[in-house]
Amino acid sequence: MKRIVLAWVLALSAGPVFAAGQAPLVQHINPSTLGTPHGYTHVITVDGGRTVYIAGQVPLDQHGQLVGAGDFAVQVRQTFDNLKAALAAGGANFSDIVEMTTYVTDMSQIDIYRKIRNEYMTGPMPTASLVEVKGLFRQDVMLEVSAVAVVPAPMHVPVKPAERTPKG
């Protein structure tokens, strides 16, 4: 009987934040000692949850064909549509993103990027980095976006064998 009571006390003391299916505690922090951010959050802390890492998404369709050759706005929209699909595959959505990195080949297009990004993302913004690069993996690709999201941790999420990929 003592063991049952002890197990029950330990289970209750583990706290609700780490319970399966419980929403993670995500805090967006903008310290007054740092400048006011525009379109991102300076610091995010997360307690609990399951982390979803999204590889760099680019403006290629499901067949690997470029969408929007020479048109930055079309490429941004396709990239965010791809990011949306990738997040969904991990059980997440845009509001779950806690960190995002964007690479662009032309920083002068940043207002277009922000306008379209804001159609997909509202509310507290993730931590973010925006970097201008000389080029990406293909000369006609104008941006790449990667992200990290945190979602409630289920007891167990089986992955279908066809969805697994080999390491490497």
N, C-alpha and C positions, 0 to 999 in steps of 0.2 A: 504494500500500500504506500509506503514511504517513497518508493521508486516512482510510482505513478504520480504522486503529488509533486515530487521533484521535477519529473519530466514536464508536467503541466506548468509549473512555475517557470522553468527554463523556456518553454515555448512562448509563454506570454511575455517574458522579458526580452525576447528577441526584437520586439517592436513591430509596429504595423508597416513601417517603411519598407521592410525587406520581405513582407509577405508576398507570396506568389500572386501575380495579377494586380497587385497594388501599384498605383501610379507612383513613379519615382518623384522624389522631392527635388525640383529644379529651381534654383534661385538665380535670377538675373541681377547682377550687381554693377552699378556704375559709380565708383567711388568719387566723392566730391574733390578728391585730390588729383583727379585726372580730368582732362577736357571732356566736354559733352560729346558723346558719340553720335554720328548720323548714319543710320542704317546698320548698326551692329551694337552689341553689348560688350563692355570691357571684360567682364568676368562672369562665368557661369559655374555654379557648383551643382553637383548631382549626387544625391544619396539614393541608393537602390536602383532598380530597373535593369534593363538589358540594353547593351550598347550595339548599335547597328552602324557599320562602317560602309560608306558608299564610295566606290572608286570614282575617279574623274569621269564625269559624263560630258559628252560632246554632241554636236548636232548631227549625229548619224541616226538614220531610221533603223527599224528592226532588221532590215536586210543589209545594214552596213553602208548604206548610200548616204552621201552628204545631202543635208536639207539646207537650202538657202545659200547657195554659192554666191559669195560676194555681198550678201545681205546680212549685216550684223544682227538686226532685230529678229529676223526669221531664225537665225542660228541660236540666239538667246532663247527664244520661245521653244525650239525643239530641244535644246539642252535642258530646260526646266521641265518639259514634258517627260524627258528621259529620267530626270532626277525624281520626278513624281512616281514613275513606274518602279524605279529602283527602291525608293522608300517603301512603297506598297508591298513589294516582294519581301521586305524585311519587317513588315507589320507596322510601319511608321508612316507619318505624313509630315508636311512641312513644319507644322507647329512643334514637332518632336526634335527638330534639328537644334543641336547645341553648338556646333562648330561647322564653318563652311570656308573653303578656300576656293577662290576664283582666279583663274589665269586668263588674261586677255592679251591680244596682240596689238591692240590700239586703244590706249587709255582715253583718247579723245571721244570714244563711244560710250563712256561710263554713264552718262545720263540716260541713254537708251537702256543700258543694262539695268540700272536701278529702277527705272519705270516698269520694266517687264518683271523683274524680280519681285517688286512690290505687288504685282497682280497675283503672285503665287504665295507670297509670305506676308503675313500681317501679325500684329501683336508684338510681344517682345522678340527682338531679333537675336540670332545666335552670335557668338563670337565669330569674327570673320577676318580674313586676309584677302586683299585684292592686289594682284601682282601683274604688272605688264611684262610680257616675255617677248623675246625676239621671234619665237616661233613655237608651234606645238608639233605633235607627231606627224601632221600633214600640213602642207603650206596653205591649203584652203580652209582649214579649221581656225576660227577666230577666237574661240574661248573653250575653257574646260572648267567644270565645277565639281568639287568633291565635298562630301559632307559626313558628319557624324551625328547620329540621332540617338536618343535614349527613350525607350518605351517600357511599359510595365513588363516585369519578368514573369512569364507563365511557368507553371510547374514543369512542363516539358513541351517543346515544339519539335515534333518529328519532321525531318527533312526527307522529302522523296528522293530516292536514289538518283533519279534523272536530274535533280536540281543540284546535286553535289558536283563539285569540280575538283580535279586533282590539284594537289599543292604544287606551286611553282609558277 
